[in-house]
């Protein structure tokens, strides 16, 4: 009788323990981190775009302008499609097309001469590989950017408005322009240009990189 009572007590204890374990709350799954803005930007081959943090407040690497009201894209997860524009609407003097970014801080042209294509901004950082030593101007007085020809990009600094176009039209966010075999994309994060042959550049207020 004693053995039977002990056995029943043991079975009851095990059942109670299993029931208690079954009622414990399962640990919450770790939240999935938000994708970086840079991973959503179409870029020329081999051009590395810095990964901005999710926080897009002042000081974060995010849009090339603080005013992103012109775009429906989320700067943290930019999946908006690119719409090509008619280059004839951006015709500049000579055989060129020219435009400015929605922020008005980046100016670009694509032409047919050796130094007729590229982008520049007075507020961009100095591009890697650029020689910006000028005895007549400080770095802050120089504009920074890139020359490009089909299959080639040259980082440089400018002491004048090399790519400024009179009454330049805006290349709106999430649009692209193609001329003379080269294409530039206007994104909230940056102006991205593809010179072909795996060469291109990314220009914003936070970075100036090329391949």
C-alpha positions in Angstrom: 0.0 0.0 0.0 2.9 2.4 0.9 4.5 1.7 -2.5 1.3 2.4 -4.4 0.7 5.7 -2.6 4.3 6.8 -3.2 4.0 5.9 -6.9 0.7 7.9 -7.3 2.4 10.9 -5.6 5.4 10.8 -7.9 3.1 10.6 -11.0 1.1 13.6 -9.7 4.3 15.6 -9.1 5.6 15.0 -12.7 2.2 15.9 -14.2 2.1 19.2 -12.2 5.7 20.0 -13.3 4.8 19.4 -17.0 1.7 21.6 -16.7 3.7 24.4 -15.1 6.3 24.3 -17.9 3.7 24.4 -20.6 2.2 27.6 -19.1 5.5 29.6 -19.3 5.5 32.4 -21.9 7.7 31.8 -24.9 10.6 34.3 -25.3 9.8 37.1 -27.7 11.5 37.0 -31.1 14.2 39.5 -31.7 13.0 42.4 -33.9 14.3 42.4 -37.5 16.6 45.4 -38.1 15.4 47.9 -40.7 17.2 47.7 -44.1 19.7 50.4 -44.8 18.9 53.1 -47.3 22.0 52.5 -49.3 21.0 48.9 -50.0 17.9 50.1 -51.9 19.7 52.6 -54.2 20.5 51.5 -57.8 24.2 52.2 -58.2 26.9 51.8 -60.9 28.9 48.6 -60.7 31.7 48.6 -58.1 30.5 51.9 -56.5 30.3 51.5 -52.7 27.6 53.6 -51.0 28.1 54.2 -47.3 25.4 52.5 -45.1 23.5 55.2 -43.2 22.0 54.4 -39.8 18.3 54.1 -39.4 18.2 57.4 -37.5 17.9 60.2 -40.1 18.1 63.2 -37.7 20.7 65.9 -38.1 24.2 64.5 -38.4 23.1 61.1 -39.8 24.2 59.9 -43.2 20.9 60.1 -45.0 19.4 62.3 -47.8 21.6 64.7 -49.8 19.1 67.3 -48.7 17.1 67.8 -45.5 14.0 68.5 -47.5 12.7 65.2 -48.9 9.1 66.4 -49.4 9.6 66.0 -53.2 9.8 62.2 -52.9 7.4 59.5 -51.9 10.3 57.2 -51.0 11.2 56.4 -47.5 14.9 57.4 -47.2 15.5 54.4 -44.9 14.1 51.9 -47.3 14.0 53.4 -50.8 12.3 51.0 -53.1 10.6 53.6 -55.3 11.0 52.8 -59.0 13.1 55.0 -61.3 11.3 56.9 -64.1 13.5 58.0 -67.1 13.0 61.5 -68.3 13.3 62.9 -71.9 16.8 64.5 -72.1 15.4 66.9 -74.7 13.6 68.7 -71.8 17.0 69.4 -70.2 18.9 70.7 -73.2 21.7 73.1 -72.4 23.8 75.2 -74.8 25.7 73.1 -77.3 25.2 69.4 -77.5 24.6 69.1 -73.7 22.0 68.4 -71.1 22.1 70.0 -67.7 20.1 69.9 -64.4 20.2 70.5 -60.7 19.1 68.3 -57.7 15.8 69.0 -56.0 17.8 70.5 -53.1 19.6 72.9 -55.4 22.9 71.8 -54.0 24.2 69.6 -56.8 24.6 70.7 -60.5 25.3 68.3 -63.3 25.8 68.2 -67.1 26.3 65.5 -69.7 28.0 66.7 -72.9 30.2 65.5 -75.7 33.5 67.1 -74.8 36.2 65.6 -72.6 35.4 67.9 -69.6 31.8 68.5 -70.4 30.2 65.9 -68.2 29.9 65.4 -64.4 28.5 66.8 -61.2 29.6 69.2 -58.5 28.5 70.6 -55.1 30.1 73.2 -52.9 28.7 71.3 -49.8 30.0 67.8 -50.7 33.2 66.3 -49.1 36.4 66.2 -51.0 36.4 63.1 -53.2 39.0 60.4 -52.6 41.9 60.8 -55.1 41.1 64.5 -55.9 43.8 67.1 -55.9 42.2 70.1 -54.2 45.3 72.1 -53.4 44.7 75.6 -54.8 46.8 78.6 -53.6 44.0 81.0 -54.4 41.1 79.2 -52.7 40.4 77.3 -49.5 38.8 73.9 -49.5 35.5 75.5 -48.4 35.6 77.8 -51.3 36.0 75.0 -53.8 33.2 73.0 -55.3 33.8 69.2 -55.2 32.7 66.5 -57.6 33.6 64.5 -60.7 34.3 64.7 -64.4 33.1 61.7 -66.4 33.5 60.4 -69.9 32.2 57.1 -71.2 34.0 54.5 -69.1 35.9 56.9 -67.0 35.4 59.0 -63.8 37.9 61.6 -62.5 37.5 63.1 -58.9 38.3 66.7 -58.7 37.7 70.1 -57.2 36.4 73.2 -59.1 37.1 76.9 -58.5 34.0 77.8 -60.6 30.6 76.5 -61.7 31.8 74.0 -64.2 28.5 72.3 -64.5 26.1 75.2 -63.8 23.4 75.7 -66.3 21.5 78.9 -66.6 17.9 78.4 -65.4 18.7 74.7 -64.7 15.7 72.5 -64.4 15.3 70.1 -61.5 15.9 66.4 -62.0 13.2 65.2 -59.5 13.9 62.4 -57.1 13.5 58.8 -58.4 14.0 59.8 -62.0 17.0 59.3 -64.4 18.5 61.0 -67.4 20.5 59.2 -70.1 22.6 61.1 -72.7 25.7 60.2 -74.8 25.9 56.7 -73.2 25.9 57.9 -69.6 23.1 57.8 -67.1 22.5 59.7 -63.8 19.9 58.8 -61.1 18.4 61.4 -58.8 17.7 59.8 -55.4 16.9 61.3 -52.1 20.1 59.8 -50.8 22.5 61.0 -53.6 23.0 61.8 -57.2 24.3 58.6 -58.7 25.9 58.5 -62.2 26.9 55.6 -64.3 29.7 56.3 -66.9 29.6 52.7 -68.2 32.2 50.0 -68.2 31.8 49.5 -64.4 32.7 53.1 -63.6 30.5 55.7 -61.9 30.2 58.0 -58.9 27.9 58.9 -55.9 27.7 62.5 -54.8 25.8 63.8 -51.8 26.4 66.1 -48.8 27.8 63.1 -46.9 29.9 61.4 -49.5 31.8 61.6 -52.8 32.9 58.2 -54.0 33.7 56.7 -57.4 35.1 53.7 -59.1 
